[in-house]
């Protein structure tokens, strides 16, 4: 399982990736903006009992957020939900970064 600070970093990054402000995200999870700010600033521990709603609003699984499943399972689950065109794009990109990695 991820540490509190790891969970908070993922939440913060996911909020930004989704284009939410902290105020907008706070509304989505039915919390105050100040409470979200306290989590992001590590002034309060992340409330594990809120994992499901946070994950839902961020478009991730609870297992990914908390780190209770391995990355391969997550990758395969996402890959299997892609349409054929996007699967091909992802595979092309994977080959590209693999080749680049091995040329070092």
C-alpha positions as CSV (number, residue, x, y, z in Angstrom):
1,X,0.0,0.0,0.0
2,X,1.2,3.5,-0.8
3,X,2.2,5.9,2.0
4,X,0.0,8.9,2.8
5,X,2.4,11.3,1.0
6,X,2.4,9.0,-2.1
7,X,-1.4,9.0,-2.2
8,X,-1.5,12.8,-1.8
9,X,1.0,13.3,-4.6
10,X,-1.1,11.1,-6.9
11,X,-4.3,12.9,-6.0
12,X,-2.6,16.3,-6.5
13,X,-1.2,15.3,-9.9
14,X,-4.6,13.7,-10.9
15,X,-6.5,16.8,-9.9
16,X,-4.2,18.9,-12.2
17,X,-4.3,16.3,-15.1
18,X,-8.1,16.4,-15.0
19,X,-8.0,20.2,-15.1
20,X,-9.8,20.7,-11.8
21,X,-9.2,23.5,-9.4
22,X,-9.0,22.5,-5.8
23,X,-12.3,24.2,-5.2
24,X,-14.0,22.4,-8.0
25,X,-12.6,19.1,-6.9
26,X,-13.7,19.8,-3.3
27,X,-17.2,20.3,-4.6
28,X,-17.1,17.0,-6.5
29,X,-16.1,15.0,-3.4
30,X,-18.4,17.0,-1.1
31,X,-15.7,18.5,1.0
32,X,-14.4,22.0,1.8
33,X,-11.6,23.5,-0.2
34,X,-9.7,24.0,3.0
35,X,-9.9,20.3,3.8
36,X,-8.5,19.4,0.3
37,X,-5.8,22.0,0.8
38,X,-4.8,20.4,4.2
39,X,-4.5,17.0,2.5
40,X,-2.4,18.4,-0.4
41,X,-0.2,20.3,2.1
42,X,0.3,17.2,4.2
43,X,-1.3,18.9,7.2
44,X,-3.8,16.1,7.5
45,X,-3.6,12.4,6.6
46,X,-5.7,11.3,3.6
47,X,-9.0,9.8,4.8
48,X,-9.0,6.2,3.5
49,X,-12.8,6.0,3.9
50,X,-13.0,8.7,1.2
51,X,-10.9,6.6,-1.3
52,X,-13.8,5.4,-3.4
53,X,-15.3,8.9,-4.0
54,X,-11.8,10.4,-4.7
55,X,-10.9,7.6,-7.1
56,X,-14.3,7.9,-8.9
57,X,-13.9,11.7,-9.4
58,X,-10.3,11.3,-10.6
59,X,-11.2,8.5,-13.0
60,X,-8.9,6.0,-11.4
61,X,-9.5,2.8,-9.4
62,X,-9.3,2.7,-5.6
63,X,-6.7,-0.1,-6.0
64,X,-4.5,2.2,-8.1
65,X,-4.9,5.2,-5.8
66,X,-4.0,3.2,-2.7
67,X,-1.4,1.0,-4.4
68,X,-3.0,-2.3,-3.5
69,X,-2.6,-3.8,-7.0
70,X,0.4,-4.0,-9.2
71,X,1.1,-1.8,-12.2
72,X,0.8,-4.7,-14.6
73,X,-2.8,-5.4,-13.6
74,X,-3.7,-1.7,-14.0
75,X,-2.0,-1.4,-17.3
76,X,-3.8,-4.5,-18.7
77,X,-7.1,-3.3,-17.4
78,X,-6.7,0.1,-19.1
79,X,-5.3,-1.5,-22.3
80,X,-8.3,-3.9,-22.5
81,X,-10.7,-0.9,-22.4
82,X,-9.1,0.9,-25.3
83,X,-10.5,0.7,-28.8
84,X,-8.3,-0.9,-31.5
85,X,-6.9,2.4,-32.8
86,X,-5.8,3.5,-29.3
87,X,-4.4,0.1,-28.5
88,X,-2.2,0.3,-31.6
89,X,-1.1,3.8,-30.6
90,X,-0.2,2.7,-27.2
91,X,1.8,-0.3,-28.5
92,X,3.6,2.0,-31.0
93,X,4.6,4.3,-28.1
94,X,5.6,1.4,-25.9
95,X,8.0,0.2,-28.7
96,X,9.3,3.7,-29.2
97,X,10.2,4.2,-25.5
98,X,11.6,0.7,-25.2
99,X,13.9,1.3,-28.1
100,X,15.0,4.6,-26.8
101,X,15.7,3.1,-23.4
102,X,17.8,0.4,-24.8
103,X,19.9,2.7,-27.0
104,X,21.5,4.3,-23.9
